[in-house]
């Protein structure tokens, strides 16, 4: 390419763009006004909300979780199992693995109301 060829192309493209803008004033004004209107709407919506930056807080606080049977609020695990049996409810554990089966066998030895039923679905 010859030196100055890029400048000539740029000037030609800018002139063509100017002629198109001049021939279509409605589209030219829409190209300017539509983004302006959208930005003003976004600013108006933004001012309607609280933009205060709040300090970070932990969702889990002390006293939020209870160990079953180790507090004045929580009944013992035996009491929970008796209540579940009385209401016909089930306690489910997942996934069905060797470790889960072993854990349930140990728990059912300690808590006789805990009936172990394994699904044979693989």
Secondary structure, 3 states (H helix, E strand, C coil): CCCCHHHHHHHHHHHHHHHHHHHCHHHHHHHHHHHHHHHHHHHHHHHCCCCCCCCCCCCCCCCCCCCCCCCCCCCCHHHHHHHHHHHCCCCCCCCCCHHHHHHHHHHHHHCCCCCCCCCCCC
